Amino acid sequence: MKINEVEAAVGVTKKNIRFYEQEGLLHPKREAGNGYRDYGEEDILRLEKIKLMRKLSVPLEEIRVMLEGGLTL
């Protein structure tokens, strides 16, 4: 999926998606020829978890630890 499709499917802005990638919370693949981000099902599920945790006011560092399996809700 391209970032526009992810934005529509999950309801998170492109700006936030890129921010989460910069913070190391998302790791989309890159297309070889043009370098575009290519989001898979795992990325979508991860982004939905991030969205939920942000709604619960969980800090980014705690989200990072949770996604790595170090903490649970």
C-alpha positions as CSV (number, residue, x, y, z in Angstrom):
1,M,0.0,0.0,0.0
2,K,1.1,3.5,-0.6
3,I,1.0,6.2,2.1
4,N,-2.2,7.8,0.7
5,E,-4.0,4.4,0.9
6,V,-2.7,3.9,4.5
7,E,-3.9,7.4,5.4
8,A,-7.4,6.6,4.2
9,A,-7.6,3.1,5.6
10,V,-6.3,3.9,9.1
11,G,-7.2,7.5,9.5
12,V,-3.8,8.8,10.4
13,T,-2.3,11.7,8.5
14,K,0.7,11.2,6.2
15,K,2.6,13.6,8.4
16,N,2.0,11.4,11.4
17,I,2.8,8.3,9.5
18,R,6.2,9.8,8.5
19,F,6.8,10.9,12.1
20,Y,6.2,7.4,13.4
21,E,8.6,6.1,10.8
22,Q,11.2,8.7,11.9
23,E,10.7,7.7,15.5
24,G,11.4,4.0,14.6
25,L,7.9,2.8,15.2
26,L,7.2,1.9,11.6
27,H,9.5,0.2,9.1
28,P,7.8,0.1,5.7
29,K,9.7,-1.5,2.8
30,R,10.9,0.7,0.0
31,E,10.3,0.1,-3.7
32,A,13.6,-0.5,-5.5
33,G,13.1,1.7,-8.5
34,N,11.7,4.9,-7.0
35,G,12.2,4.5,-3.2
36,Y,8.5,4.9,-2.4
37,R,7.2,3.5,0.9
38,D,5.3,0.2,0.5
39,Y,3.2,-0.6,3.6
40,G,2.2,-4.2,4.3
41,E,-0.4,-5.7,6.5
42,E,2.0,-5.8,9.5
43,D,2.6,-2.0,9.1
44,I,-1.1,-1.4,9.0
45,L,-1.8,-3.4,12.2
46,R,1.1,-1.7,13.9
47,L,-0.1,1.7,12.9
48,E,-3.6,0.9,14.3
49,K,-2.0,-0.1,17.6
50,I,-0.1,3.2,17.7
51,K,-3.2,5.1,16.9
52,L,-5.1,3.4,19.8
53,M,-2.3,4.0,22.3
54,R,-2.0,7.6,21.3
55,K,-5.7,8.1,21.9
56,L,-5.0,6.7,25.4
57,S,-2.3,9.3,25.8
58,V,0.5,6.7,26.0
59,P,3.9,8.4,25.5
60,L,5.9,7.5,22.4
61,E,8.7,5.8,24.4
62,E,6.2,3.5,26.1
63,I,4.6,2.7,22.8
64,R,8.0,1.8,21.5
65,V,8.6,-0.6,24.4
66,M,5.1,-2.1,24.0
67,L,5.6,-2.7,20.3
68,E,8.9,-4.5,21.1
69,G,7.1,-6.7,23.6
70,G,8.7,-5.1,26.7
71,L,5.4,-3.9,28.2
72,T,1.7,-4.7,28.0
73,L,-1.4,-2.6,28.4
